[in-house]
Amino acid sequence: MRSRVRVHRRGALAETPLYRQIGDQLRDAIMRGELRVGDRLPASRALAKELRVSRNTVEAAIAQLASEGLVERRVGSGTRVCSVPRGP
């Protein structure tokens, strides 16, 4: 199954760092309900390969989401959505 995350290497969005592009899109998917509490994110290696970016780039995006409390990482279990921010 392919993710809906895309990176932009040309145009106006290309100025945004790749890890931010990935993190922003995953955050948006969580907020729109495409990714719900308990859903597992794709493995970082698989997502990096699909997007043709380094694994470190994907790890940085996921680390940002974890620091915001949106996802929880567990060794051997993967990364899962743990909360959904409430709108204003």
Contacts in CASP RR format, 6 or more apart in sequence:
PFRMAT RR
TARGET T0000
AUTHOR 0000-0000-0000
METHOD contacts of the structure
MODEL  1
MRSRVRVHRRGALAETPLYRQIGDQLRDAIMRGELRVGDRLPASRALAKE
LRVSRNTVEAAIAQLASEGLVERRVGSGTRVCSVPRGP
2 50 0 8 1.000
3 42 0 8 1.000
3 47 0 8 1.000
3 50 0 8 1.000
4 25 0 8 1.000
4 29 0 8 1.000
4 34 0 8 1.000
5 22 0 8 1.000
5 25 0 8 1.000
5 26 0 8 1.000
5 29 0 8 1.000
5 47 0 8 1.000
5 51 0 8 1.000
6 21 0 8 1.000
6 25 0 8 1.000
6 51 0 8 1.000
7 18 0 8 1.000
7 21 0 8 1.000
7 22 0 8 1.000
7 51 0 8 1.000
7 52 0 8 1.000
7 53 0 8 1.000
8 14 0 8 1.000
8 16 0 8 1.000
8 21 0 8 1.000
13 21 0 8 1.000
16 24 0 8 1.000
18 51 0 8 1.000
18 53 0 8 1.000
18 57 0 8 1.000
19 57 0 8 1.000
19 58 0 8 1.000
19 60 0 8 1.000
19 61 0 8 1.000
19 64 0 8 1.000
20 61 0 8 1.000
20 64 0 8 1.000
22 47 0 8 1.000
22 51 0 8 1.000
22 53 0 8 1.000
22 57 0 8 1.000
22 58 0 8 1.000
22 61 0 8 1.000
23 61 0 8 1.000
23 62 0 8 1.000
23 64 0 8 1.000
23 65 0 8 1.000
26 35 0 8 1.000
26 41 0 8 1.000
26 61 0 8 1.000
26 62 0 8 1.000
26 65 0 8 1.000
27 65 0 8 1.000
27 68 0 8 1.000
27 70 0 8 1.000
29 35 0 8 1.000
30 65 0 8 1.000
30 70 0 8 1.000
30 81 0 8 1.000
30 84 0 8 1.000
30 85 0 8 1.000
31 84 0 8 1.000
31 85 0 8 1.000
33 84 0 8 1.000
35 41 0 8 1.000
35 81 0 8 1.000
36 81 0 8 1.000
36 84 0 8 1.000
37 81 0 8 1.000
37 82 0 8 1.000
37 83 0 8 1.000
37 84 0 8 1.000
38 80 0 8 1.000
38 81 0 8 1.000
38 82 0 8 1.000
39 80 0 8 1.000
39 81 0 8 1.000
40 78 0 8 1.000
40 79 0 8 1.000
40 80 0 8 1.000
41 47 0 8 1.000
41 62 0 8 1.000
41 71 0 8 1.000
41 78 0 8 1.000
41 79 0 8 1.000
41 80 0 8 1.000
41 81 0 8 1.000
42 50 0 8 1.000
43 78 0 8 1.000
44 55 0 8 1.000
44 58 0 8 1.000
44 59 0 8 1.000
44 62 0 8 1.000
44 79 0 8 1.000
45 55 0 8 1.000
47 58 0 8 1.000
48 54 0 8 1.000
48 55 0 8 1.000
48 57 0 8 1.000
48 58 0 8 1.000
51 58 0 8 1.000
62 71 0 8 1.000
62 73 0 8 1.000
62 79 0 8 1.000
65 71 0 8 1.000
66 72 0 8 1.000
66 73 0 8 1.000
66 79 0 8 1.000
69 82 0 8 1.000
69 83 0 8 1.000
70 81 0 8 1.000
70 82 0 8 1.000
70 83 0 8 1.000
70 84 0 8 1.000
70 85 0 8 1.000
71 79 0 8 1.000
71 80 0 8 1.000
71 81 0 8 1.000
71 82 0 8 1.000
72 79 0 8 1.000
72 80 0 8 1.000
72 82 0 8 1.000
73 79 0 8 1.000
74 80 0 8 1.000
END
